[in-house]
Amino acid sequence: MDATERYNASGVTTTREADENGDGFVESHSTYSNGNPRRTSIDRNRDGTPDIHVHFRNGVVSHEEIRDPRGGAIVRVNYYLNFLLNRSESDLDGDGFTETVRNYNELGEVTATETREPR
């Protein structure tokens, strides 16, 4: 079985678990609100802890948090606008602060990079 969906009494999807890559391991777990995806957690390395959390607004991806598999800290947040990567914030040195901000064009190319200092 590749996916299991659960529905409420009205027949609207409430959760979904799926083996997205066909390896026999269920790596994604999604929650829904009014039939629209709200959040999907993905465990890419099969360790039982999600590595990526994808957040949706009105059923459309708004941002995703990528976590360090060694400790679970957020190492990058990708922000989307009109279905395209628009901006990212990265913690390149592992101190828990996302110091590197990048903006992207419609082709996914970096158009600007900013380095922030912790406050």
Secondary structure as GFF3:
##gff-version 3
##sequence-region A 1 119
A	DSSP	beta_strand	3	7	.	.	.	ID=ss1
A	DSSP	beta_strand	13	18	.	.	.	ID=ss2
A	DSSP	beta_strand	28	33	.	.	.	ID=ss3
A	DSSP	beta_strand	36	42	.	.	.	ID=ss4
A	DSSP	beta_strand	52	57	.	.	.	ID=ss5
A	DSSP	beta_strand	60	67	.	.	.	ID=ss6
A	DSSP	beta_strand	74	81	.	.	.	ID=ss7
A	DSSP	beta_strand	84	90	.	.	.	ID=ss8
A	DSSP	beta_strand	100	104	.	.	.	ID=ss9
A	DSSP	beta_strand	110	115	.	.	.	ID=ss10
###
